[in-house]
């Protein structure tokens, strides 16, 4: 399992989402705009994978 690859994708998705949040003004923790939603979904999925992989 390429550990750094998953970590890199998780970090990349996180910074993409944070960058969008900083500029958007519509995205909140509870709701996301059409552009922000897929960014959040990707980040959340990678975070889930990452945490499952490294914590048992
Ligand atoms: Zn947004």
PDB file of the backbone (N, CA, C, O) and the ligand in Angstrom, with CONECT records:
HET     ZN  A 101       1
ATOM      1  N   UNK A   1       0.853  -1.209   0.000  1.00  0.00           N
ATOM      2  CA  UNK A   1       0.000   0.000   0.000  1.00  0.00           C
ATOM      3  C   UNK A   1       0.884   1.254   0.000  1.00  0.00           C
ATOM      4  O   UNK A   1       1.665   1.454   0.930  1.00  0.00           O
ATOM      5  N   UNK A   2       0.772   2.080  -1.012  1.00  0.00           N
ATOM      6  CA  UNK A   2       1.633   3.279  -1.085  1.00  0.00           C
ATOM      7  C   UNK A   2       1.171   4.351  -0.105  1.00  0.00           C
ATOM      8  O   UNK A   2       0.279   5.146  -0.401  1.00  0.00           O
ATOM      9  N   UNK A   3       1.796   4.353   1.060  1.00  0.00           N
ATOM     10  CA  UNK A   3       1.368   5.216   2.148  1.00  0.00           C
ATOM     11  C   UNK A   3       1.446   6.693   1.778  1.00  0.00           C
ATOM     12  O   UNK A   3       0.499   7.445   2.006  1.00  0.00           O
ATOM     13  N   UNK A   4       2.565   7.104   1.214  1.00  0.00           N
ATOM     14  CA  UNK A   4       2.747   8.525   0.909  1.00  0.00           C
ATOM     15  C   UNK A   4       1.748   8.989  -0.148  1.00  0.00           C
ATOM     16  O   UNK A   4       1.305  10.137  -0.127  1.00  0.00           O
ATOM     17  N   UNK A   5       1.392   8.090  -1.076  1.00  0.00           N
ATOM     18  CA  UNK A   5       0.440   8.445  -2.119  1.00  0.00           C
ATOM     19  C   UNK A   5      -0.922   8.805  -1.528  1.00  0.00           C
ATOM     20  O   UNK A   5      -1.508   9.828  -1.882  1.00  0.00           O
ATOM     21  N   UNK A   6      -1.426   7.952  -0.621  1.00  0.00           N
ATOM     22  CA  UNK A   6      -2.705   8.237   0.022  1.00  0.00           C
ATOM     23  C   UNK A   6      -2.621   9.517   0.845  1.00  0.00           C
ATOM     24  O   UNK A   6      -3.521  10.355   0.805  1.00  0.00           O
ATOM     25  N   UNK A   7      -1.520   9.656   1.593  1.00  0.00           N
ATOM     26  CA  UNK A   7      -1.342  10.852   2.408  1.00  0.00           C
ATOM     27  C   UNK A   7      -1.297  12.103   1.530  1.00  0.00           C
ATOM     28  O   UNK A   7      -1.916  13.120   1.848  1.00  0.00           O
ATOM     29  N   UNK A   8      -0.559  12.014   0.426  1.00  0.00           N
ATOM     30  CA  UNK A   8      -0.461  13.156  -0.480  1.00  0.00           C
ATOM     31  C   UNK A   8      -1.822  13.538  -1.058  1.00  0.00           C
ATOM     32  O   UNK A   8      -2.153  14.719  -1.161  1.00  0.00           O
ATOM     33  N   UNK A   9      -2.604  12.531  -1.434  1.00  0.00           N
ATOM     34  CA  UNK A   9      -3.938  12.810  -1.993  1.00  0.00           C
ATOM     35  C   UNK A   9      -4.845  13.419  -0.934  1.00  0.00           C
ATOM     36  O   UNK A   9      -5.632  14.322  -1.219  1.00  0.00           O
ATOM     37  N   UNK A  10      -4.727  12.914   0.294  1.00  0.00           N
ATOM     38  CA  UNK A  10      -5.519  13.444   1.411  1.00  0.00           C
ATOM     39  C   UNK A  10      -5.150  14.909   1.669  1.00  0.00           C
ATOM     40  O   UNK A  10      -6.028  15.758   1.830  1.00  0.00           O
ATOM     41  N   UNK A  11      -3.852  15.194   1.708  1.00  0.00           N
ATOM     42  CA  UNK A  11      -3.393  16.564   1.929  1.00  0.00           C
ATOM     43  C   UNK A  11      -3.809  17.487   0.784  1.00  0.00           C
ATOM     44  O   UNK A  11      -4.243  18.615   1.017  1.00  0.00           O
ATOM     45  N   UNK A  12      -3.676  17.005  -0.442  1.00  0.00           N
ATOM     46  CA  UNK A  12      -4.047  17.788  -1.628  1.00  0.00           C
ATOM     47  C   UNK A  12      -5.538  18.115  -1.611  1.00  0.00           C
ATOM     48  O   UNK A  12      -5.937  19.257  -1.839  1.00  0.00           O
ATOM     49  N   UNK A  13      -6.357  17.094  -1.336  1.00  0.00           N
ATOM     50  CA  UNK A  13      -7.802  17.303  -1.271  1.00  0.00           C
ATOM     51  C   UNK A  13      -8.146  18.296  -0.170  1.00  0.00           C
ATOM     52  O   UNK A  13      -9.029  19.137  -0.338  1.00  0.00           O
ATOM     53  N   UNK A  14      -7.444  18.195   0.960  1.00  0.00           N
ATOM     54  CA  UNK A  14      -7.677  19.110   2.070  1.00  0.00           C
ATOM     55  C   UNK A  14      -7.361  20.548   1.691  1.00  0.00           C
ATOM     56  O   UNK A  14      -8.132  21.457   1.995  1.00  0.00           O
ATOM     57  N   UNK A  15      -6.236  20.754   1.032  1.00  0.00           N
ATOM     58  CA  UNK A  15      -5.870  22.129   0.671  1.00  0.00           C
ATOM     59  C   UNK A  15      -6.764  22.669  -0.441  1.00  0.00           C
ATOM     60  O   UNK A  15      -7.074  23.860  -0.464  1.00  0.00           O
ATOM     61  N   UNK A  16      -7.184  21.790  -1.373  1.00  0.00           N
ATOM     62  CA  UNK A  16      -8.141  22.217  -2.405  1.00  0.00           C
ATOM     63  C   UNK A  16      -9.446  22.684  -1.765  1.00  0.00           C
ATOM     64  O   UNK A  16      -9.998  23.722  -2.130  1.00  0.00           O
ATOM     65  N   UNK A  17      -9.925  21.897  -0.804  1.00  0.00           N
ATOM     66  CA  UNK A  17     -11.183  22.225  -0.143  1.00  0.00           C
ATOM     67  C   UNK A  17     -11.035  23.491   0.702  1.00  0.00           C
ATOM     68  O   UNK A  17     -11.905  24.361   0.672  1.00  0.00           O
ATOM     69  N   UNK A  18      -9.946  23.597   1.450  1.00  0.00           N
ATOM     70  CA  UNK A  18      -9.714  24.791   2.269  1.00  0.00           C
ATOM     71  C   UNK A  18      -9.625  26.046   1.397  1.00  0.00           C
ATOM     72  O   UNK A  18     -10.158  27.097   1.750  1.00  0.00           O
ATOM     73  N   UNK A  19      -8.939  25.919   0.246  1.00  0.00           N
ATOM     74  CA  UNK A  19      -8.805  27.051  -0.664  1.00  0.00           C
ATOM     75  C   UNK A  19     -10.173  27.478  -1.180  1.00  0.00           C
ATOM     76  O   UNK A  19     -10.460  28.672  -1.275  1.00  0.00           O
ATOM     77  N   UNK A  20     -11.017  26.506  -1.512  1.00  0.00           N
ATOM     78  CA  UNK A  20     -12.366  26.820  -1.968  1.00  0.00           C
ATOM     79  C   UNK A  20     -13.173  27.487  -0.856  1.00  0.00           C
ATOM     80  O   UNK A  20     -13.839  28.495  -1.092  1.00  0.00           O
ATOM     81  N   UNK A  21     -13.117  26.933   0.348  1.00  0.00           N
ATOM     82  CA  UNK A  21     -13.851  27.491   1.485  1.00  0.00           C
ATOM     83  C   UNK A  21     -13.467  28.939   1.734  1.00  0.00           C
ATOM     84  O   UNK A  21     -14.313  29.776   2.047  1.00  0.00           O
ATOM     85  N   UNK A  22     -12.167  29.223   1.591  1.00  0.00           N
ATOM     86  CA  UNK A  22     -11.667  30.574   1.857  1.00  0.00           C
ATOM     87  C   UNK A  22     -12.248  31.591   0.881  1.00  0.00           C
ATOM     88  O   UNK A  22     -12.440  32.755   1.234  1.00  0.00           O
ATOM     89  N   UNK A  23     -12.527  31.151  -0.350  1.00  0.00           N
ATOM     90  CA  UNK A  23     -13.009  32.070  -1.373  1.00  0.00           C
ATOM     91  C   UNK A  23     -14.516  32.027  -1.569  1.00  0.00           C
ATOM     92  O   UNK A  23     -15.101  32.962  -2.117  1.00  0.00           O
ATOM     93  N   UNK A  24     -15.146  30.947  -1.125  1.00  0.00           N
ATOM     94  CA  UNK A  24     -16.536  30.700  -1.490  1.00  0.00           C
ATOM     95  C   UNK A  24     -17.526  31.581  -0.741  1.00  0.00           C
ATOM     96  O   UNK A  24     -18.246  32.367  -1.356  1.00  0.00           O
ATOM     97  N   UNK A  25     -17.567  31.457   0.585  1.00  0.00           N
ATOM     98  CA  UNK A  25     -18.531  32.224   1.360  1.00  0.00           C
ATOM     99  C   UNK A  25     -19.878  31.547   1.494  1.00  0.00           C
ATOM    100  O   UNK A  25     -20.686  31.953   2.329  1.00  0.00           O
ATOM    101  N   UNK A  26     -20.147  30.516   0.688  1.00  0.00           N
ATOM    102  CA  UNK A  26     -21.417  29.786   0.767  1.00  0.00           C
ATOM    103  C   UNK A  26     -21.267  28.448   1.469  1.00  0.00           C
ATOM    104  O   UNK A  26     -22.223  27.937   2.053  1.00  0.00           O
ATOM    105  N   UNK A  27     -20.075  27.883   1.414  1.00  0.00           N
ATOM    106  CA  UNK A  27     -19.865  26.578   2.030  1.00  0.00           C
ATOM    107  C   UNK A  27     -19.738  26.716   3.542  1.00  0.00           C
ATOM    108  O   UNK A  27     -19.021  27.580   4.045  1.00  0.00           O
ATOM    109  N   UNK A  28     -20.454  25.841   4.258  1.00  0.00           N
ATOM    110  CA  UNK A  28     -20.317  25.728   5.711  1.00  0.00           C
ATOM    111  C   UNK A  28     -20.076  24.265   6.032  1.00  0.00           C
ATOM    112  O   UNK A  28     -20.052  23.424   5.134  1.00  0.00           O
ATOM    113  N   UNK A  29     -19.897  23.955   7.320  1.00  0.00           N
ATOM    114  CA  UNK A  29     -19.710  22.564   7.716  1.00  0.00           C
ATOM    115  C   UNK A  29     -20.955  21.732   7.426  1.00  0.00           C
ATOM    116  O   UNK A  29     -20.866  20.520   7.232  1.00  0.00           O
ATOM    117  N   UNK A  30     -22.112  22.383   7.398  1.00  0.00           N
ATOM    118  CA  UNK A  30     -23.371  21.654   7.222  1.00  0.00           C
ATOM    119  C   UNK A  30     -23.827  21.594   5.767  1.00  0.00           C
ATOM    120  O   UNK A  30     -24.546  20.671   5.384  1.00  0.00           O
ATOM    121  N   UNK A  31     -23.423  22.555   4.961  1.00  0.00           N
ATOM    122  CA  UNK A  31     -23.891  22.601   3.573  1.00  0.00           C
ATOM    123  C   UNK A  31     -22.796  23.136   2.665  1.00  0.00           C
ATOM    124  O   UNK A  31     -21.992  23.981   3.058  1.00  0.00           O
ATOM    125  N   UNK A  32     -22.786  22.625   1.444  1.00  0.00           N
ATOM    126  CA  UNK A  32     -21.762  23.038   0.492  1.00  0.00           C
ATOM    127  C   UNK A  32     -22.413  23.431  -0.828  1.00  0.00           C
ATOM    128  O   UNK A  32     -23.430  22.865  -1.229  1.00  0.00           O
ATOM    129  N   UNK A  33     -21.808  24.413  -1.499  1.00  0.00           N
ATOM    130  CA  UNK A  33     -22.308  24.819  -2.800  1.00  0.00           C
ATOM    131  C   UNK A  33     -21.969  23.736  -3.837  1.00  0.00           C
ATOM    132  O   UNK A  33     -21.181  22.837  -3.546  1.00  0.00           O
ATOM    133  N   UNK A  34     -22.557  23.813  -5.044  1.00  0.00           N
ATOM    134  CA  UNK A  34     -22.315  22.776  -6.066  1.00  0.00           C
ATOM    135  C   UNK A  34     -20.838  22.589  -6.397  1.00  0.00           C
ATOM    136  O   UNK A  34     -20.413  21.481  -6.721  1.00  0.00           O
ATOM    137  N   UNK A  35     -20.061  23.652  -6.319  1.00  0.00           N
ATOM    138  CA  UNK A  35     -18.624  23.528  -6.603  1.00  0.00           C
ATOM    139  C   UNK A  35     -17.874  22.940  -5.416  1.00  0.00           C
ATOM    140  O   UNK A  35     -16.910  22.193  -5.588  1.00  0.00           O
ATOM    141  N   UNK A  36     -18.320  23.280  -4.215  1.00  0.00           N
ATOM    142  CA  UNK A  36     -17.617  22.829  -3.016  1.00  0.00           C
ATOM    143  C   UNK A  36     -17.948  21.406  -2.618  1.00  0.00           C
ATOM    144  O   UNK A  36     -17.135  20.728  -1.988  1.00  0.00           O
ATOM    145  N   UNK A  37     -19.141  20.948  -2.981  1.00  0.00           N
ATOM    146  CA  UNK A  37     -19.575  19.625  -2.539  1.00  0.00           C
ATOM    147  C   UNK A  37     -18.642  18.490  -2.976  1.00  0.00           C
ATOM    148  O   UNK A  37     -18.248  17.677  -2.140  1.00  0.00           O
ATOM    149  N   UNK A  38     -18.276  18.410  -4.268  1.00  0.00           N
ATOM    150  CA  UNK A  38     -17.359  17.329  -4.672  1.00  0.00           C
ATOM    151  C   UNK A  38     -15.985  17.445  -4.022  1.00  0.00           C
ATOM    152  O   UNK A  38     -15.336  16.431  -3.768  1.00  0.00           O
ATOM    153  N   UNK A  39     -15.536  18.665  -3.752  1.00  0.00           N
ATOM    154  CA  UNK A  39     -14.251  18.841  -3.070  1.00  0.00           C
ATOM    155  C   UNK A  39     -14.334  18.285  -1.656  1.00  0.00           C
ATOM    156  O   UNK A  39     -13.423  17.610  -1.177  1.00  0.00           O
ATOM    157  N   UNK A  40     -15.458  18.588  -0.998  1.00  0.00           N
ATOM    158  CA  UNK A  40     -15.661  18.087   0.362  1.00  0.00           C
ATOM    159  C   UNK A  40     -15.792  16.567   0.372  1.00  0.00           C
ATOM    160  O   UNK A  40     -15.213  15.895   1.226  1.00  0.00           O
ATOM    161  N   UNK A  41     -16.556  16.028  -0.580  1.00  0.00           N
ATOM    162  CA  UNK A  41     -16.747  14.570  -0.668  1.00  0.00           C
ATOM    163  C   UNK A  41     -15.410  13.858  -0.860  1.00  0.00           C
ATOM    164  O   UNK A  41     -15.132  12.856  -0.201  1.00  0.00           O
ATOM    165  N   UNK A  42     -14.590  14.381  -1.763  1.00  0.00           N
ATOM    166  CA  UNK A  42     -13.283  13.783  -2.022  1.00  0.00           C
ATOM    167  C   UNK A  42     -12.418  13.816  -0.775  1.00  0.00           C
ATOM    168  O   UNK A  42     -11.789  12.821  -0.415  1.00  0.00           O
ATOM    169  N   UNK A  43     -12.393  14.965  -0.120  1.00  0.00           N
ATOM    170  CA  UNK A  43     -11.577  15.107   1.082  1.00  0.00           C
ATOM    171  C   UNK A  43     -12.077  14.167   2.190  1.00  0.00           C
ATOM    172  O   UNK A  43     -11.283  13.496   2.850  1.00  0.00           O
ATOM    173  N   UNK A  44     -13.392  14.129   2.383  1.00  0.00           N
ATOM    174  CA  UNK A  44     -13.962  13.296   3.436  1.00  0.00           C
ATOM    175  C   UNK A  44     -13.672  11.815   3.176  1.00  0.00           C
ATOM    176  O   UNK A  44     -13.365  11.065   4.103  1.00  0.00           O
ATOM    177  N   UNK A  45     -13.770  11.401   1.910  1.00  0.00           N
ATOM    178  CA  UNK A  45     -13.517  10.002   1.566  1.00  0.00           C
ATOM    179  C   UNK A  45     -12.054   9.638   1.806  1.00  0.00           C
ATOM    180  O   UNK A  45     -11.752   8.571   2.342  1.00  0.00           O
ATOM    181  N   UNK A  46     -11.155  10.527   1.409  1.00  0.00           N
ATOM    182  CA  UNK A  46      -9.730  10.274   1.614  1.00  0.00           C
ATOM    183  C   UNK A  46      -9.369  10.297   3.097  1.00  0.00           C
ATOM    184  O   UNK A  46      -8.533   9.515   3.550  1.00  0.00           O
ATOM    185  N   UNK A  47      -9.994  11.185   3.843  1.00  0.00           N
ATOM    186  CA  UNK A  47      -9.744  11.234   5.281  1.00  0.00           C
ATOM    187  C   UNK A  47     -10.190   9.931   5.937  1.00  0.00           C
ATOM    188  O   UNK A  47      -9.497   9.384   6.795  1.00  0.00           O
ATOM    189  N   UNK A  48     -11.345   9.449   5.525  1.00  0.00           N
ATOM    190  CA  UNK A  48     -11.873   8.191   6.057  1.00  0.00           C
ATOM    191  C   UNK A  48     -10.914   7.043   5.763  1.00  0.00           C
ATOM    192  O   UNK A  48     -10.582   6.255   6.649  1.00  0.00           O
ATOM    193  N   UNK A  49     -10.471   6.957   4.507  1.00  0.00           N
ATOM    194  CA  UNK A  49      -9.508   5.929   4.114  1.00  0.00           C
ATOM    195  C   UNK A  49      -8.213   6.046   4.914  1.00  0.00           C
ATOM    196  O   UNK A  49      -7.665   5.052   5.392  1.00  0.00           O
ATOM    197  N   UNK A  50      -7.744   7.272   5.046  1.00  0.00           N
ATOM    198  CA  UNK A  50      -6.491   7.523   5.728  1.00  0.00           C
ATOM    199  C   UNK A  50      -6.570   7.105   7.196  1.00  0.00           C
ATOM    200  O   UNK A  50      -5.680   6.429   7.711  1.00  0.00           O
ATOM    201  N   UNK A  51      -7.651   7.520   7.856  1.00  0.00           N
ATOM    202  CA  UNK A  51      -7.806   7.194   9.267  1.00  0.00           C
ATOM    203  C   UNK A  51      -8.000   5.692   9.480  1.00  0.00           C
ATOM    204  O   UNK A  51      -7.492   5.126  10.448  1.00  0.00           O
ATOM    205  N   UNK A  52      -8.733   5.055   8.576  1.00  0.00           N
ATOM    206  CA  UNK A  52      -8.941   3.614   8.691  1.00  0.00           C
ATOM    207  C   UNK A  52      -7.628   2.861   8.502  1.00  0.00           C
ATOM    208  O   UNK A  52      -7.379   1.834   9.132  1.00  0.00           O
ATOM    209  N   UNK A  53      -6.800   3.405   7.616  1.00  0.00           N
ATOM    210  CA  UNK A  53      -5.552   2.717   7.301  1.00  0.00           C
ATOM    211  C   UNK A  53      -4.544   2.805   8.432  1.00  0.00           C
ATOM    212  O   UNK A  53      -3.772   1.873   8.661  1.00  0.00           O
ATOM    213  N   UNK A  54      -4.552   3.943   9.149  1.00  0.00           N
ATOM    214  CA  UNK A  54      -3.514   4.158  10.148  1.00  0.00           C
ATOM    215  C   UNK A  54      -3.991   4.003  11.583  1.00  0.00           C
ATOM    216  O   UNK A  54      -3.175   3.958  12.503  1.00  0.00           O
ATOM    217  N   UNK A  55      -5.307   3.922  11.787  1.00  0.00           N
ATOM    218  CA  UNK A  55      -5.815   3.697  13.149  1.00  0.00           C
ATOM    219  C   UNK A  55      -6.715   2.485  13.134  1.00  0.00           C
ATOM    220  O   UNK A  55      -7.547   2.335  12.239  1.00  0.00           O
ATOM    221  N   UNK A  56      -6.560   1.636  14.098  1.00  0.00           N
ATOM    222  CA  UNK A  56      -7.389   0.444  14.158  1.00  0.00           C
ATOM    223  C   UNK A  56      -8.177   0.442  15.459  1.00  0.00           C
ATOM    224  O   UNK A  56      -8.947  -0.485  15.713  1.00  0.00           O
TER     225      UNK A  56
HETATM  226 ZN    ZN A 101     -18.450  26.610  -2.055  1.00  0.00          ZN
END
